[in-house]
Amino acid sequence: MRKISLSDLESKIAEGRPDVDYAVNVFRAKTRDQGWTMKRMKPRDPDEIKALNYLARSQYRKAVQEGSIIYDKESRVLTIAKYIRG
């Protein structure tokens, strides 16, 4: 399996982001009557699952370190800092 650093992956994602956003918006504009749905038809590859889990964990840890997500150990609740009242 090919290895790639997280910074390289983020830069590649940033390069193609406008094109992907446009394609997704065009796809979402299509209706079921036209034969399109947002449903996934095939199961994810095990390597894809590992990569997505790794990315999700790294984003979560980064958010906790930055303080944008707060975890209360006593009540076992995650709180997003920008939505805290008060």
Backbone as JSON, one array per atom type, in Angstrom:
{
  "sequence": "MRKISLSDLESKIAEGRPDVDYAVNVFRAKTRDQGWTMKRMKPRDPDEIKALNYLARSQYRKAVQEGSIIYDKESRVLTIAKYIRG",
  "N": [[0.84, -1.17, 0.0], [0.52, 2.23, -0.78], [2.09, 4.94, 0.87], [1.27, 8.11, 2.26], [1.77, 11.41, 3.41], [-0.09, 13.33, 5.85], [-0.14, 16.09, 5.4], [0.5, 16.23, 2.66], [-1.74, 14.95, 1.62], [-3.78, 16.71, 2.43], [-3.07, 18.97, 0.92], [-3.44, 18.02, -1.7], [-6.18, 17.6, -1.63], [-7.07, 20.23, -1.28], [-6.34, 21.34, -3.73], [-8.11, 20.2, -5.6], [-10.58, 20.89, -4.63], [-12.47, 23.05, -5.48], [-13.41, 22.08, -7.98], [-14.52, 19.63, -7.24], [-16.5, 20.44, -5.42], [-18.2, 21.82, -7.16], [-18.99, 19.72, -8.88], [-20.34, 18.04, -7.06], [-22.46, 19.69, -6.27], [-23.82, 19.95, -8.71], [-24.56, 17.3, -9.07], [-26.23, 16.91, -6.83], [-28.32, 18.55, -7.55], [-29.7, 17.12, -9.38], [-32.57, 15.05, -9.73], [-34.54, 12.37, -8.27], [-36.32, 11.57, -10.18], [-34.86, 11.83, -12.46], [-33.29, 9.69, -12.25], [-31.27, 9.64, -10.33], [-29.75, 9.15, -7.16], [-28.61, 9.74, -3.78], [-27.67, 7.56, -2.53], [-25.32, 5.11, -1.5], [-23.98, 2.55, -3.45], [-22.2, 0.37, -3.39], [-20.23, -1.53, -1.03], [-17.75, -0.07, 1.18], [-14.22, -0.21, 0.62], [-11.88, -2.04, 2.63], [-9.39, -0.7, 3.1], [-10.13, 1.9, 2.48], [-11.94, 2.4, 4.51], [-10.21, 2.34, 6.74], [-8.59, 4.57, 6.14], [-10.48, 6.68, 6.16], [-11.35, 6.51, 8.84], [-8.93, 7.14, 10.14], [-8.54, 9.8, 9.26], [-10.81, 11.04, 10.37], [-10.36, 10.64, 13.13], [-7.97, 12.11, 13.45], [-8.8, 14.71, 12.81], [-10.64, 15.09, 14.87], [-9.0, 14.92, 17.19], [-7.34, 17.13, 16.72], [-9.22, 19.2, 16.85], [-9.98, 18.99, 19.54], [-7.55, 19.64, 20.8], [-7.26, 22.29, 19.94], [-9.36, 23.41, 21.21], [-11.88, 23.74, 20.19], [-13.67, 21.72, 20.4], [-15.06, 20.37, 23.28], [-14.66, 17.99, 25.78], [-16.52, 16.59, 28.3], [-15.67, 14.7, 30.91], [-17.01, 13.77, 33.15], [-19.84, 13.83, 32.65], [-19.75, 12.63, 30.24], [-19.97, 13.92, 27.68], [-19.76, 15.51, 24.54], [-19.04, 18.8, 23.53], [-19.5, 21.44, 21.33], [-17.56, 24.23, 21.06], [-18.29, 26.75, 19.92], [-21.03, 26.74, 20.06], [-21.82, 26.97, 22.67], [-23.85, 28.27, 25.15], [-24.03, 31.42, 26.8]],
  "CA": [[0.0, 0.0, 0.0], [1.28, 3.47, -0.89], [1.95, 5.8, 2.05], [1.27, 9.54, 1.96], [1.66, 12.18, 4.65], [-1.36, 14.04, 6.0], [-0.02, 17.4, 4.76], [0.39, 16.02, 1.22], [-3.13, 14.63, 1.35], [-4.56, 17.95, 2.56], [-2.77, 19.86, -0.21], [-4.11, 17.46, -2.88], [-7.62, 17.85, -1.47], [-7.28, 21.66, -1.49], [-6.2, 21.61, -5.17], [-9.3, 19.79, -6.35], [-11.81, 21.22, -3.91], [-13.5, 23.78, -6.24], [-13.99, 21.2, -8.99], [-15.34, 18.62, -6.56], [-17.69, 21.11, -4.89], [-19.09, 22.08, -8.29], [-19.56, 18.45, -9.34], [-21.29, 17.57, -6.06], [-23.66, 20.53, -6.35], [-24.54, 19.57, -9.93], [-25.15, 15.99, -8.81], [-27.34, 17.07, -5.88], [-29.42, 19.23, -8.21], [-30.47, 16.13, -10.14], [-33.63, 14.48, -8.9], [-34.8, 10.93, -8.41], [-37.02, 11.37, -11.45], [-33.82, 11.72, -13.49], [-32.57, 8.44, -12.03], [-30.12, 9.84, -9.44], [-29.95, 9.17, -5.72], [-27.37, 9.93, -3.02], [-27.4, 6.31, -1.85], [-24.11, 4.4, -1.9], [-24.4, 1.26, -4.0], [-21.28, -0.72, -3.08], [-19.59, -1.35, 0.27], [-16.43, 0.55, 1.16], [-13.03, -1.05, 0.67], [-11.29, -1.98, 3.98], [-8.38, 0.36, 3.16], [-10.85, 3.17, 2.49], [-12.49, 2.54, 5.87], [-9.09, 2.71, 7.62], [-8.18, 5.94, 5.83], [-11.52, 7.6, 6.65], [-11.28, 6.5, 10.3], [-7.73, 7.88, 10.52], [-8.79, 11.23, 9.04], [-11.8, 11.49, 11.35], [-9.7, 10.72, 14.44], [-6.99, 13.2, 13.47], [-9.56, 15.96, 12.87], [-11.22, 15.18, 16.21], [-7.92, 15.25, 18.13], [-6.92, 18.5, 16.43], [-10.26, 20.09, 17.37], [-9.9, 18.96, 21.01], [-6.36, 20.39, 21.18], [-7.51, 23.7, 19.68], [-10.41, 23.85, 22.13], [-13.17, 23.93, 19.52], [-14.53, 20.66, 20.94], [-14.77, 20.16, 24.7], [-15.2, 16.72, 26.27], [-16.76, 16.55, 29.74], [-15.51, 13.3, 31.3], [-17.99, 13.4, 34.17], [-21.14, 13.52, 32.04], [-19.44, 11.95, 28.99], [-20.65, 14.7, 26.65], [-18.96, 16.37, 23.68], [-19.66, 20.08, 23.31], [-18.81, 22.28, 20.34], [-17.34, 25.48, 21.79], [-18.99, 27.92, 19.36], [-22.46, 26.66, 20.33], [-22.07, 27.06, 24.11], [-24.59, 29.5, 25.54], [-23.63, 32.04, 28.03]],
  "C": [[0.9, 1.24, 0.0], [1.03, 4.34, 0.35], [2.06, 7.26, 1.62], [1.1, 10.29, 3.28], [0.35, 12.95, 4.67], [-1.29, 15.41, 5.33], [-0.11, 17.29, 3.24], [-1.05, 15.74, 0.82], [-4.01, 15.88, 1.41], [-4.31, 18.89, 1.4], [-3.43, 19.34, -1.5], [-5.62, 17.7, -2.82], [-7.92, 19.31, -1.77], [-7.19, 22.02, -2.98], [-7.49, 21.31, -5.92], [-10.61, 20.2, -5.75], [-12.84, 21.99, -4.75], [-14.18, 22.91, -7.29], [-14.93, 20.18, -8.37], [-16.62, 19.25, -6.02], [-18.7, 21.38, -6.0], [-19.77, 20.8, -8.75], [-20.6, 17.92, -8.36], [-22.58, 18.38, -6.12], [-24.48, 20.22, -7.6], [-25.25, 18.24, -9.71], [-26.35, 16.1, -7.88], [-28.55, 17.73, -6.52], [-30.28, 18.26, -9.01], [-31.44, 15.42, -9.2], [-33.74, 12.98, -9.1], [-35.51, 10.63, -9.73], [-36.03, 11.21, -12.6], [-32.96, 10.47, -13.29], [-31.37, 8.55, -11.11], [-30.54, 9.8, -7.99], [-28.6, 9.36, -5.05], [-26.93, 8.64, -2.33], [-26.13, 5.64, -2.39], [-24.48, 2.98, -2.31], [-23.47, 0.11, -3.64], [-20.62, -0.47, -1.72], [-18.2, -0.73, 0.12], [-15.34, -0.51, 1.24], [-12.44, -0.97, 2.09], [-10.21, -0.91, 4.13], [-9.02, 1.74, 3.2], [-11.43, 3.44, 3.87], [-11.39, 2.98, 6.83], [-8.68, 4.16, 7.4], [-9.2, 6.95, 6.35], [-11.53, 7.66, 8.18], [-10.09, 7.3, 10.8], [-7.95, 9.39, 10.38], [-9.77, 11.79, 10.07], [-11.18, 11.63, 12.74], [-8.73, 11.88, 14.51], [-7.69, 14.55, 13.53], [-10.16, 16.16, 14.25], [-10.15, 15.59, 17.23], [-7.43, 16.68, 17.96], [-7.93, 19.49, 17.01], [-10.24, 20.13, 18.89], [-8.7, 19.77, 21.48], [-6.56, 21.89, 21.0], [-8.58, 24.27, 20.6], [-11.75, 24.09, 21.46], [-14.16, 22.83, 19.87], [-14.1, 20.4, 22.37], [-15.44, 18.86, 25.14], [-15.32, 16.78, 27.78], [-16.74, 15.09, 30.18], [-16.58, 12.85, 32.29], [-19.33, 13.01, 33.56], [-21.0, 12.82, 30.69], [-20.17, 12.59, 27.81], [-19.62, 15.51, 25.86], [-19.73, 17.65, 23.45], [-18.83, 20.85, 22.29], [-18.77, 23.69, 20.92], [-18.16, 26.66, 21.22], [-20.49, 27.88, 19.61], [-22.81, 26.7, 21.82], [-22.78, 28.38, 24.4], [-23.95, 30.09, 26.76], [-22.5, 32.91, 27.93]]
}
